[in-house]
């Protein structure tokens, strides 16, 4: 921490984020212009795909605001993050921030990290073994089905975040977020269905949501999936916990731009409020420090990381398989 702080890597880079967000606004404006000019054309699906990418990039900025990476003031970060998340992306900022904070506190720890809690996909064998019915069928091949299932992740994120705003108890910004989300989703749907024929309108929304879901899921999945899963009572210290359970993705500036800084997952977990431009320099410091303390520091290429994720999910899915899946056993069972 002293080395990182002395190197100025925790200094806010407001200029970078102003330039980044300005670029995203221009890109969004270009997508809107293209939508207007194309009119009744199936080429609109290209605009839908571009919109899915742009919204994911804006979600990355929202993620950084939630970690206090952009501004020195926590209130300003929250204000900007809430308006971007709810008003532009259409997802609850409160839901995301609290869920993600729990993940950062104890990544890949059973019973503590919500990102490995059982869902359509199981991340630990014990949960896979409990799967029944359709979920069990999916779980058995969940590695191969991972990317196809991500096409629905956009819908899942919207649904879960909106549902969370109706839960009992105090929720900061509940009224504002509900207002922004429903205005955003309502106006978006109204414009699409007004401007395009019915079938094309559904296709446009489907493509945009599918691209958004795949891009979001593919950006976060390589960070921890296939890395060590810790028991609920793990005694690991903060430094070891964050490094051992995280995986970086190799690559230069293009990887940082593509993944919104999430490619430097180890450094992001060690220094959550570090601005995106400083992460690559922090990587050099962290790698050397981890080697000195003999703590495993994991990096993989983009392709390697996805192969690891798919292989890991398939291995976990083995726990959901019917013991009579074996052809030889099936033969004896029939007799």
C-alpha positions as CSV (number, residue, x, y, z in Angstrom):
1,X,0.0,0.0,0.0
2,X,2.8,2.4,0.8
3,X,4.6,1.7,-2.5
4,X,1.4,2.1,-4.4
5,X,0.5,5.3,-2.6
6,X,4.0,6.8,-3.0
7,X,3.8,6.1,-6.7
8,X,0.7,8.2,-6.9
9,X,-1.4,5.3,-8.2
10,X,-4.4,6.1,-5.9
11,X,-4.6,9.7,-7.3
12,X,-8.0,10.5,-8.9
13,X,-7.9,10.7,-12.7
14,X,-11.0,12.8,-13.4
15,X,-9.7,13.9,-16.8
16,X,-9.5,10.3,-17.9
17,X,-13.0,9.6,-16.9
18,X,-14.3,12.9,-18.5
19,X,-12.7,11.9,-21.7
20,X,-13.9,8.3,-21.5
21,X,-17.5,9.3,-20.7
22,X,-17.4,12.0,-23.5
23,X,-16.4,9.2,-25.9
24,X,-19.3,7.0,-24.7
25,X,-21.7,9.9,-25.2
26,X,-20.5,10.4,-28.7
27,X,-20.8,6.7,-29.4
28,X,-24.3,6.6,-27.9
29,X,-25.2,9.7,-30.1
30,X,-23.9,7.9,-33.1
31,X,-26.0,4.8,-32.4
32,X,-29.1,7.0,-32.0
33,X,-28.3,8.8,-35.3
34,X,-27.8,5.5,-37.0
35,X,-31.1,4.3,-35.6
36,X,-32.9,7.3,-37.0
37,X,-31.2,7.2,-40.4
38,X,-31.7,3.4,-41.0
39,X,-35.4,3.4,-40.3
40,X,-37.3,0.3,-41.2
41,X,-34.3,-2.0,-41.9
42,X,-33.0,-5.2,-40.5
43,X,-29.6,-3.4,-40.4
44,X,-31.0,-2.0,-37.2
45,X,-29.8,-5.2,-35.5
46,X,-26.3,-3.8,-35.9
47,X,-27.3,-0.7,-34.0
48,X,-28.8,-3.0,-31.4
49,X,-25.5,-4.9,-31.0
50,X,-23.6,-1.6,-30.8
51,X,-26.0,-0.3,-28.2
52,X,-25.4,-3.5,-26.1
53,X,-21.7,-2.8,-26.2
54,X,-22.0,0.9,-25.3
55,X,-24.3,0.2,-22.4
56,X,-21.9,-2.4,-21.0
57,X,-19.1,0.2,-21.2
58,X,-21.3,2.6,-19.3
59,X,-21.9,-0.1,-16.8
60,X,-18.1,-0.4,-16.3
61,X,-18.0,3.4,-15.5
62,X,-20.9,2.8,-13.0
63,X,-18.9,0.0,-11.4
64,X,-15.9,2.3,-11.0
65,X,-18.1,5.0,-9.5
66,X,-19.4,2.5,-6.9
67,X,-15.7,1.9,-5.9
68,X,-15.0,5.6,-5.5
69,X,-12.5,5.5,-8.4
70,X,-13.7,8.6,-10.2
71,X,-14.2,11.4,-7.7
72,X,-12.7,12.0,-4.3
73,X,-16.2,12.6,-2.9
74,X,-18.2,9.4,-2.1
75,X,-21.5,11.3,-2.5
76,X,-20.6,12.5,-5.9
77,X,-19.5,9.0,-7.0
78,X,-22.8,7.6,-5.7
79,X,-24.8,10.3,-7.4
80,X,-23.2,9.8,-10.8
81,X,-23.2,6.0,-10.4
82,X,-26.9,6.0,-9.5
83,X,-28.0,8.1,-12.4
84,X,-25.9,6.1,-14.9
85,X,-26.9,2.7,-13.6
86,X,-30.7,3.4,-13.2
87,X,-31.2,6.1,-15.8
88,X,-29.0,4.9,-18.6
89,X,-28.3,1.2,-18.1
90,X,-31.6,0.4,-16.4
91,X,-30.2,-1.5,-13.4
92,X,-30.4,-0.6,-9.7
93,X,-27.3,1.0,-8.4
94,X,-28.1,0.1,-4.8
95,X,-28.6,-3.6,-5.6
96,X,-25.3,-3.7,-7.6
97,X,-23.2,-1.8,-5.0
98,X,-24.3,-3.9,-2.0
99,X,-24.1,-7.2,-3.9
100,X,-20.7,-6.4,-5.3
101,X,-19.3,-5.1,-2.0
102,X,-20.1,-8.5,-0.4
103,X,-18.2,-10.2,-3.2
104,X,-15.2,-8.0,-2.7
105,X,-15.1,-8.6,1.0
106,X,-14.8,-12.4,0.7
107,X,-14.4,-13.5,-3.0
108,X,-15.0,-17.2,-3.8
109,X,-15.8,-17.9,-0.1
110,X,-18.7,-20.3,0.4
111,X,-21.7,-18.7,2.1
112,X,-20.2,-15.2,1.9
113,X,-19.7,-14.4,-1.8
114,X,-23.1,-13.9,-3.6
115,X,-21.4,-14.4,-6.9
116,X,-21.0,-18.1,-6.3
117,X,-24.4,-18.6,-4.7
118,X,-26.5,-21.3,-6.5
119,X,-28.5,-20.0,-9.5
120,X,-29.2,-21.4,-13.0
121,X,-25.5,-22.2,-13.0
122,X,-23.8,-23.9,-10.0
123,X,-20.3,-22.9,-9.0
124,X,-19.6,-25.6,-6.4
125,X,-20.2,-29.3,-6.6
126,X,-22.4,-29.3,-3.5
127,X,-24.9,-27.0,-5.2
128,X,-24.7,-28.9,-8.5
129,X,-25.6,-32.1,-6.6
130,X,-28.9,-30.5,-5.4
131,X,-30.1,-29.5,-8.8
132,X,-33.3,-31.1,-10.0
133,X,-35.5,-31.1,-13.1
134,X,-34.6,-28.7,-15.9
135,X,-31.9,-27.0,-13.8
136,X,-30.1,-30.4,-13.4
137,X,-30.2,-31.0,-17.2
138,X,-28.6,-27.5,-17.7
139,X,-26.1,-28.1,-14.9
140,X,-24.7,-31.3,-16.4
141,X,-23.6,-29.4,-19.4
142,X,-23.3,-25.9,-17.9
143,X,-19.8,-25.3,-19.1
144,X,-20.8,-25.7,-22.8
145,X,-24.1,-23.8,-22.1
146,X,-22.4,-21.0,-20.3
147,X,-22.2,-18.5,-23.2
148,X,-25.6,-19.3,-24.6
149,X,-27.1,-18.8,-21.2
150,X,-25.4,-15.4,-21.0
151,X,-27.7,-14.2,-23.7
152,X,-30.3,-14.1,-21.0
153,X,-28.1,-12.5,-18.4
154,X,-29.2,-9.0,-19.4
155,X,-32.8,-9.8,-18.6
156,X,-31.7,-11.5,-15.4
157,X,-29.8,-8.4,-14.2
158,X,-32.7,-6.1,-14.9
159,X,-35.2,-8.3,-13.3
160,X,-33.2,-9.1,-10.1
161,X,-32.2,-5.5,-9.6
162,X,-35.8,-4.1,-10.0
163,X,-37.1,-6.9,-7.7
164,X,-34.6,-5.9,-5.0
165,X,-36.0,-2.3,-4.9
166,X,-39.4,-3.7,-3.7
167,X,-37.8,-5.6,-0.7
168,X,-38.7,-4.5,2.8
169,X,-36.3,-2.4,4.8
170,X,-34.5,0.9,4.1
171,X,-33.1,1.2,0.6
172,X,-31.2,4.3,-0.2
173,X,-32.5,6.1,-3.3
174,X,-35.3,3.6,-3.8
175,X,-37.8,6.1,-5.2
176,X,-35.3,7.8,-7.4
177,X,-34.0,4.5,-8.8
178,X,-37.5,3.1,-9.5
179,X,-38.5,6.3,-11.2
180,X,-35.3,6.4,-13.4
181,X,-35.4,2.7,-14.2
182,X,-39.1,2.7,-15.3
183,X,-38.7,5.9,-17.2
184,X,-35.6,4.6,-19.0
185,X,-37.1,1.2,-19.8
186,X,-40.5,2.7,-20.7
187,X,-39.2,5.3,-23.1
188,X,-36.7,2.9,-24.6
189,X,-39.4,0.3,-25.4
190,X,-41.8,3.0,-26.6
191,X,-39.4,4.5,-29.1
192,X,-38.4,1.0,-30.4
193,X,-41.9,-0.2,-30.9
194,X,-43.0,3.2,-32.4
195,X,-40.2,3.4,-34.9
196,X,-39.9,-0.3,-36.0
197,X,-42.4,-3.0,-37.1
198,X,-43.4,-5.3,-34.3
199,X,-41.2,-8.3,-35.2
200,X,-38.2,-6.1,-35.9
201,X,-38.7,-4.2,-32.6
202,X,-38.7,-7.5,-30.6
203,X,-35.6,-8.6,-32.5
204,X,-33.9,-5.3,-31.8
205,X,-34.5,-5.5,-28.1
206,X,-33.5,-9.2,-28.1
207,X,-30.2,-8.5,-29.8
208,X,-29.4,-5.6,-27.6
209,X,-30.1,-7.5,-24.4
210,X,-28.3,-10.6,-25.6
211,X,-25.1,-8.6,-26.5
212,X,-25.3,-6.7,-23.2
213,X,-25.7,-10.0,-21.2
214,X,-22.9,-11.8,-23.0
215,X,-20.5,-8.9,-22.7
216,X,-21.2,-8.3,-19.0
217,X,-21.0,-12.0,-18.2
218,X,-17.9,-12.6,-20.3
219,X,-16.2,-9.6,-18.6
220,X,-16.8,-10.8,-15.0
221,X,-16.6,-14.6,-15.3
222,X,-12.9,-15.0,-16.0
223,X,-12.0,-13.0,-12.8
224,X,-12.7,-15.7,-10.3
225,X,-14.4,-18.8,-11.9
226,X,-12.0,-21.7,-11.8
227,X,-10.0,-20.2,-9.1
228,X,-9.8,-21.7,-5.6
229,X,-13.1,-21.7,-3.7
230,X,-12.6,-21.1,0.0
231,X,-14.6,-22.8,2.9
232,X,-17.0,-20.6,4.9
233,X,-14.5,-20.4,7.8
234,X,-11.4,-19.7,5.8
235,X,-8.7,-18.1,7.9
236,X,-6.8,-16.5,5.0
237,X,-5.6,-13.0,5.5
238,X,-6.9,-10.2,3.2
239,X,-3.8,-10.1,1.0
240,X,-3.6,-13.8,0.3
241,X,-7.4,-14.1,0.0
242,X,-7.6,-11.5,-2.7
243,X,-4.6,-12.7,-4.8
244,X,-5.3,-16.4,-4.6
245,X,-8.9,-16.2,-5.6
246,X,-8.4,-13.7,-8.5
247,X,-7.2,-14.1,-12.1
248,X,-5.8,-11.4,-14.3
249,X,-6.2,-11.4,-18.1
250,X,-3.1,-10.8,-20.1
251,X,-3.0,-7.9,-22.6
252,X,-2.1,-4.3,-23.0
253,X,-4.3,-1.2,-23.3
254,X,-6.8,-3.0,-25.5
255,X,-7.6,-5.5,-22.7
256,X,-8.1,-2.7,-20.2
257,X,-10.4,-0.9,-22.7
258,X,-12.3,-4.1,-23.5
259,X,-12.8,-5.2,-19.9
260,X,-13.1,-1.8,-18.3
261,X,-10.1,-2.5,-16.1
262,X,-11.5,-5.8,-14.9
263,X,-8.6,-7.6,-16.6
264,X,-6.4,-6.4,-13.7
265,X,-8.6,-8.2,-11.2
266,X,-5.9,-8.9,-8.6
267,X,-5.0,-5.2,-8.4
268,X,-8.7,-4.2,-8.4
269,X,-9.4,-6.4,-5.4
270,X,-6.4,-5.2,-3.5
271,X,-7.0,-1.6,-4.3
272,X,-10.7,-1.2,-5.1
273,X,-10.6,2.6,-5.3
274,X,-7.7,2.7,-7.7
275,X,-8.5,4.4,-11.0
276,X,-8.4,2.3,-14.1
277,X,-5.4,4.0,-15.7
278,X,-3.2,3.1,-12.7
279,X,-4.0,-0.6,-12.6
280,X,-1.3,-1.7,-15.1
281,X,1.5,0.0,-13.1
282,X,0.1,-1.5,-9.9
283,X,0.3,-4.9,-11.5
284,X,4.1,-4.8,-11.7
285,X,4.3,-3.9,-8.0
286,X,1.8,-6.6,-7.0
287,X,3.5,-9.4,-9.0
288,X,6.8,-8.6,-7.4
289,X,5.4,-8.4,-3.9
290,X,3.4,-11.7,-4.4
291,X,6.5,-13.5,-5.6
292,X,8.5,-12.2,-2.6
293,X,5.8,-13.7,-0.2
294,X,5.4,-16.8,-2.3
295,X,1.7,-16.1,-3.0
296,X,0.4,-17.6,-6.3
297,X,-0.3,-14.8,-8.8
298,X,-2.5,-16.0,-11.7
299,X,-2.7,-14.6,-15.2
300,X,-4.1,-16.1,-18.4
301,X,-4.8,-15.0,-21.9
302,X,-8.3,-14.3,-23.0
303,X,-8.7,-17.7,-24.7
304,X,-7.1,-19.5,-21.8
305,X,-9.3,-17.9,-19.2
306,X,-12.6,-18.9,-21.0
307,X,-11.3,-22.4,-21.5
308,X,-10.6,-22.6,-17.8
309,X,-14.1,-21.3,-16.9
310,X,-15.8,-23.8,-19.3
311,X,-13.8,-26.7,-18.0
312,X,-14.4,-25.8,-14.4
313,X,-18.1,-25.4,-14.8
314,X,-18.3,-28.8,-16.6
315,X,-16.4,-30.4,-13.7
316,X,-18.8,-28.9,-11.2
317,X,-21.7,-30.0,-13.3
318,X,-20.6,-33.7,-13.0
319,X,-22.2,-33.6,-9.5
320,X,-25.6,-33.2,-11.1
321,X,-25.4,-36.2,-13.3
322,X,-27.7,-39.1,-12.9
323,X,-25.8,-42.3,-11.8
324,X,-27.7,-44.1,-14.6
325,X,-26.2,-41.9,-17.3
326,X,-23.6,-44.6,-17.8
327,X,-24.6,-46.6,-20.9
328,X,-23.5,-49.9,-19.3
329,X,-25.4,-49.2,-16.2
330,X,-28.4,-48.2,-18.2
331,X,-28.3,-51.5,-20.1
332,X,-28.3,-53.5,-16.9
333,X,-31.0,-51.3,-15.4
334,X,-33.4,-52.0,-18.4
335,X,-32.9,-55.7,-17.9
